[in-house]
Amino acid sequence: MSSFFCERTAEYALVPLLQRSLEAHFGSAVPIFFWKTREGNRTSSEIHQDRSVQVLAMFARRPKVTGNRNRIAGKINIELIQFAHAARSVGISTIAAFPAVDSIYSLYSDPQIFWLPVELSCDCDFNFEADISKRVPTLTDENGIKVRTMSLKQVSEGVEDGAKILSWDEAMQHISQLRLEHYRDDSNFRLSWFSGYKPVYFLIPRDN
């Protein structure tokens, strides 16, 4: 199925919505695009060495046409599921965000956004669709079963309860490692992380 904009374009609409919600819940939340030689470098470590954070990774998912203008499709790739399991093992939460829109202009017209947990039980790509002709669209899987989604409040609560409080250096080290490698539940199985899928990270300051 074809898409009509990329994940980065979706991020421009999704990041402000999620940032404002996290900020309302926690008092502060900072989205970053991680570079090891910038956010992860020694200068950044020296500036932020006394800070502690919780970390949320958000993957934007792009909508795809289905042949039925009222139905928009999306996918959570197996690589993202593997990433989410690896991230959880180091105390980082992961979600996906899917704008159910039928044009690029609709991204900025009060779009229907679905916030999804990524740690699914399946070990394959997870496909879903939304019927955007409905007043209150829902996501369904390939079998027509409703897909679990989250409210923005639940996203914040999930970070608060599930993300580990990390020192700045710990957070940057984990993010750097997640960029390079991801793991299956089998600790003996390791793949190089060459995927083009890169999340936006949100840092939530949790200093004492």
Secondary structure, DSSP 8 states (H G I E B T S, - for coil): --BSS-HHHHHHHHHHHHHHHHHHHHS--EEE---TTTTTSHHHHHHHTT-EEEEEEEEE---EE-SSTTEEEEEE-HHHHHHHHHHHHTT-EEEEEEE--SSGGGGGSS--EEEEE---S-SS-EEEEEETTSSS--EEETTS-B---B-HHHHHHHHHHHS--EEHHHHHHHHHHHHHEEE-SSTT-EEE---S---EEEEEE---
